């Protein structure tokens, strides 16, 4: 049964998306999570799906590909620890990089990230239809969603399929529930063989790691492990408390 807020706001995609996202932390098995995301997709994404191909698309095999990244977190946010090292090392000879930013309050990190884009667009003021048209007009070949169902994400832009190839990466290791998202980036540790049924997207396993990380700070001195003195491991977690469920704590303490 939907929580009270979802029942009173059944036409709000963010409310239903929050329910599905919360299940990522609360459900002991993955099947209900995928099922809820698929219900979200059937309710909100399917009605706005665009199937018509863009006849203006350039299919020349030797041209630069246009790659677009969509995010509300090009800012002082943990996502930047991954997007900045990626964007700063992109091959601009083979790819033209577009960033579609919905950042509410740009900061110094926003400026650093934007410096690595060939085209930077501030799109917070655009509704989903308008942003979809901008992406189509930019003739994006591969569109990457960095936020999914998290706060201020733009999943209904992807539902309109403004690009021929659409990929989910980074925000969280779950499914979007949308058939408009073709692939999700992962790795063999995060998703061992046999996990494909948990996702509506096709899983692309990177050869080493799902992550592309830079702490963006000076290295700190590392002391001796407390385990050497105490004789046992001590777990620490710097994260949102909503992710620390009773089941997780029981698993760690066992």
Secondary structure, 3 states (H helix, E strand, C coil): CCCHHHHHCCCCHHHHHHHHHHHHHHCCCCHHHHHHHHHHHHHHHHHHCCCCCCCCCCCCCCCCEEEEEEECCCCCCCCHHHHHHHHHCCCCCCEEEEEEECCCCCCHHHHHHHCCCCEEEECCCCCHHHHHHHHHHCCCCEEEECCCCCCCCCHHHHHCCCCCEEEECCCCCCCCCCCCCCEEEEECCCCCCCCHHHCCCEEEEECCCCCCCCCCCCCCCCCCCHHHHHCCCCCCCCCCHHHCCHHHHHHHHC
